[in-house]
Structures are given as C-alpha cells and as structure tokens.
Amino acid sequence: MNIHISTNALFTVAMFLVVYGGYFVATYFSCKRIIGEDQM
C-alpha cells in the first residue's frame, strides 16, 4: 500500500474549501438580496 498523507490532506482541504466556499457565496448573495428588498 502506497499511501501519501499529504495528498489526502490537500484533497480534504480542497473539498472543505469548495463546500464551505460555496455555502459562503450562496449565503452572501441570499443575504444581499434580502437586504436589498428591505431597502425598497
């Protein structure tokens, strides 16, 4: 078995950033839309 922990760690960090980055972007635009509706 040839296991590289650095490759697995980088893959895990990348997946974490993709998932939570997407969540952050979705939340940001959702909040921006809600705030924009309140100001009208």
N, CA and C atoms as a LAMMPS dump frame, in Angstrom:
ITEM: TIMESTEP
0
ITEM: NUMBER OF ATOMS
120
ITEM: BOX BOUNDS ff ff ff
-5.0000000000000000e+02 5.0000000000000000e+02
-5.0000000000000000e+02 5.0000000000000000e+02
-5.0000000000000000e+02 5.0000000000000000e+02
ITEM: ATOMS id mol type element x y z
1 1 1 N 0.847 -1.192 0
2 1 2 C 0 0 0
3 1 3 C 0.885 1.246 0
4 2 1 N 0.626 2.097 -0.938
5 2 2 C 1.405 3.321 -1.069
6 2 3 C 0.472 4.5 -0.757
7 3 1 N 0.431 4.899 0.5
8 3 2 C -0.48 5.955 0.947
9 3 3 C 0.323 7.232 1.182
10 4 1 N -0.121 8.316 0.549
11 4 2 C 0.516 9.613 0.735
12 4 3 C -0.425 10.492 1.543
13 5 1 N -0.05 10.766 2.78
14 5 2 C -0.937 11.542 3.648
15 5 3 C -1.033 12.989 3.177
16 6 1 N 0.015 13.508 2.567
17 6 2 C -0.034 14.901 2.109
18 6 3 C -1.049 15.063 0.98
19 7 1 N -1.135 14.087 0.081
20 7 2 C -2.119 14.147 -0.998
21 7 3 C -3.528 14.086 -0.435
22 8 1 N -3.752 13.194 0.514
23 8 2 C -5.073 13.076 1.13
24 8 3 C -5.436 14.336 1.91
25 9 1 N -4.47 14.915 2.598
26 9 2 C -4.728 16.138 3.367
27 9 3 C -5.065 17.295 2.431
28 10 1 N -4.336 17.442 1.352
29 10 2 C -4.623 18.507 0.388
30 10 3 C -5.981 18.315 -0.266
31 11 1 N -6.333 17.075 -0.576
32 11 2 C -7.646 16.789 -1.15
33 11 3 C -8.754 17.149 -0.162
34 12 1 N -8.551 16.818 1.11
35 12 2 C -9.543 17.13 2.138
36 12 3 C -9.702 18.634 2.3
37 13 1 N -8.605 19.359 2.327
38 13 2 C -8.659 20.823 2.447
39 13 3 C -9.353 21.427 1.229
40 14 1 N -9.05 20.93 0.049
41 14 2 C -9.679 21.442 -1.169
42 14 3 C -11.183 21.199 -1.147
43 15 1 N -11.609 20.015 -0.747
44 15 2 C -13.039 19.718 -0.671
45 15 3 C -13.723 20.591 0.374
46 16 1 N -13.063 20.806 1.501
47 16 2 C -13.599 21.674 2.55
48 16 3 C -13.801 23.087 2.015
49 17 1 N -12.807 23.616 1.31
50 17 2 C -12.909 24.967 0.758
51 17 3 C -14.004 25.058 -0.303
52 18 1 N -14.16 24.039 -1.121
53 18 2 C -15.201 24.051 -2.148
54 18 3 C -16.583 24.043 -1.5
55 19 1 N -16.799 23.161 -0.531
56 19 2 C -18.111 23.039 0.103
57 19 3 C -18.452 24.295 0.891
58 20 1 N -17.57 24.716 1.781
59 20 2 C -17.871 25.872 2.608
60 20 3 C -17.736 27.184 1.848
61 21 1 N -16.906 27.224 0.827
62 21 2 C -16.838 28.398 -0.03
63 21 3 C -18.133 28.59 -0.794
64 22 1 N -18.678 27.492 -1.31
65 22 2 C -19.973 27.553 -1.99
66 22 3 C -21.079 27.971 -1.044
67 23 1 N -21.048 27.455 0.171
68 23 2 C -22.042 27.835 1.181
69 23 3 C -21.93 29.32 1.5
70 24 1 N -20.718 29.813 1.647
71 24 2 C -20.494 31.234 1.937
72 24 3 C -21.024 32.107 0.806
73 25 1 N -20.718 31.753 -0.428
74 25 2 C -21.163 32.542 -1.575
75 25 3 C -22.69 32.543 -1.659
76 26 1 N -23.31 31.374 -1.477
77 26 2 C -24.774 31.293 -1.522
78 26 3 C -25.391 32.131 -0.408
79 27 1 N -24.833 32.065 0.789
80 27 2 C -25.348 32.841 1.913
81 27 3 C -25.151 34.328 1.679
82 28 1 N -24.013 34.709 1.138
83 28 2 C -23.723 36.12 0.877
84 28 3 C -24.753 36.716 -0.086
85 29 1 N -24.983 36.026 -1.211
86 29 2 C -25.927 36.561 -2.19
87 29 3 C -27.359 36.522 -1.679
88 30 1 N -27.692 35.519 -0.887
89 30 2 C -29.028 35.45 -0.306
90 30 3 C -29.258 36.612 0.654
91 31 1 N -28.292 36.879 1.509
92 31 2 C -28.413 37.994 2.459
93 31 3 C -28.433 39.331 1.726
94 32 1 N -27.619 39.452 0.701
95 32 2 C -27.584 40.685 -0.074
96 32 3 C -28.939 40.949 -0.731
97 33 1 N -29.58 39.892 -1.238
98 33 2 C -30.889 40.035 -1.852
99 33 3 C -31.943 40.43 -0.812
100 34 1 N -31.894 39.817 0.369
101 34 2 C -32.857 40.133 1.433
102 34 3 C -32.688 41.575 1.89
103 35 1 N -31.452 42.01 2.07
104 35 2 C -31.2 43.39 2.497
105 35 3 C -31.647 44.354 1.415
106 36 1 N -31.418 44.016 0.159
107 36 2 C -31.837 44.873 -0.953
108 36 3 C -33.342 45.014 -1.009
109 37 1 N -34.085 43.957 -0.697
110 37 2 C -35.548 44.027 -0.713
111 37 3 C -36.067 44.901 0.422
112 38 1 N -35.38 44.89 1.574
113 38 2 C -35.822 45.683 2.72
114 38 3 C -35.628 47.174 2.491
115 39 1 N -34.697 47.56 1.653
116 39 2 C -34.405 48.972 1.449
117 39 3 C -35.359 49.613 0.447
118 40 1 N -36.164 48.829 -0.239
119 40 2 C -37.082 49.388 -1.223
120 40 3 C -38.348 49.887 -0.593
